[in-house]
Amino acid sequence: MMLAAMTMACALSAQATNYESWVGVWEGQLEGKPGVTVTLGRDSGDLQGTIVFNVVARDGGETHVMGHDAHVLTHVNLNHGTLAFHVIRLGDSRELHLTMRQTSDGKAVLECADCGGPGATELLRIK
């Protein structure tokens, strides 16, 4: 019984440590401008967050952000080093499935299997 309790405590501690490596603000660039920002926190104990997709345009050859598409992350799940979550797409209310995988200290890759946009996006922890 004591061994089972110690094993459970170690597992919970390891899970908390994994969460902490995700907490922060992650940013991906698109043509030299912020293209996507993922903000993750644990204010209520569980990992929660938001994602903002920036609409980037080119006027006269200069790239600038012309709009934002903000979402709350739902169904957040950390499994074997991959953070999975869903967002509801504006316009058609379709649920999109995204994943983030840390590649090195302070870097991650964001992918969306059903977004229909660009492939993987490299993210850098900025805070």
Buried (B, 14 or more C-beta within 10 A) or exposed (E): EEEEEEEEEEEEEEEEEBBEBBBBBBBBBBEEBBBBBBBBBBEEEEBBBBBBBBEBEEEEEEEEEEEEBEBEBEEBEBEEEBBBBBBEBEEEEEEBBBBBBBEEEEEBBBBBEEBEEEEEBEBEBEE
